């Protein structure tokens, strides 16, 4: 059961479920039939293995857990810990860990008689995914808006329309993903990841029953981060004006790291100040969007998320780390 102290101290998010009042340096990611959890010096992937052939339909397969050590890139150079820069570094680091976790999860579903997915294929996947994201959310909006550039005749209207187009594409993309049946279980594991992290932040025992009481939404979610990126981009690109079309495209590509760094600082700040009502009001749009990328998990999916976090907690205690250990550590849920 949740303790009375936790229940009264914690608040509720837009879905009506509990939100932990404290922020701890733990993050994660949903993967194929599993969850990746990351702490300060360790990350782990827990995956539900395929059900053995001939097993009863209601029989759950085993959970496989793989743990990896982690030395944050931000500890390797003092400059990597500076505001804005630390966000860019942390985002790049998170992408690398995230794709490695996806590879581990995907290979866990591959039958023993088949070849595992190669590392080269995953590197190619990363490159294609990044190019697609930058093209769809930054190059396409400025390209479409440039078609009516002469008719607009105003730098202010240009960046405003471009920002609205970018945000509309982003919202449409999320809506499309939310309707894909093949992604439903991934979204359920995403919800399980959030609930498990919230239970840990609240200091309750990590059980599926306890985790289920918490919200499937989280203030530090990557979905909220991406919405912040869309909004920050409007203000970053505003001073550029209306140069030639190729300069517009170039600035949108080169501006991605700066926008990501600023957005990271904002979402980390929001996570630390989540107990303030006005901060939760600002976070409300991003939390609403998470309803598209998360689903309510069942007890079996929560057990997988808990197994991943337990694997991290067997090695370290992120919530009890010394201040020196947390220098530069930036984790998005």
Buried (B, 14 or more C-beta within 10 A) or exposed (E): EBEEEBEEBBBEBBBEBBBBBBBBBBBBBBBBBBBBBBBBBBBBBBBBBBBEEEEEEEEBBEBBBBBBEBEBBBBEEEEBBBEBBBBBBBBEBBEEBBBBBBBBBBBBBEEEEEEEBEEEEBEEBBEEEEEEEBEBBBBBBBBBBBEEBEEBEEBEBBBBBBBBBBBEBBBEBBEEEBEEEEBEBBBBBBBBBBBBBBBBBBBBEBBBEBBBBBBBBBBBBBBBBBBBBBBBBBEBBBEBEBEEEEEBBBBBEEBBBBBBBBBBBBBBEBBBBBBEEEBBEEBEEBBBBBBBBBBBBEEBBBBBBBBBBBBBBEBBEBBEBEEEBBEBBBBBB
